[in-house]
Amino acid sequence: RLKALGAPVEFIKIHNTPDGTFPNGIPNPLLPECRDDTRKAVIEHGADMGIAFDGDFDRCFLFDEKGQFIEGYYIVGLLAEA
């Protein structure tokens, strides 16, 4: 949708097909061992940021352009400033 509106965005999707057997591990980016695939994708594709979701999509997690996980309290602070 954003691209159709002319926004200069590209989405690189990994592990985005629902599968209740969780073949790629527990979908919980709060666990450091569950962040590696997103981190690698950000670096490999030269992305500006990465976004990961938990198993039921009620929480999202952000990664910077270097693939570093951004703790939630920084995101809350950023949104509070906006």
Helices and strands as residue ranges (DSSP letters): G 32-34, H 36-45, E 50-53, E 60-63, E 69-70, H 72-81
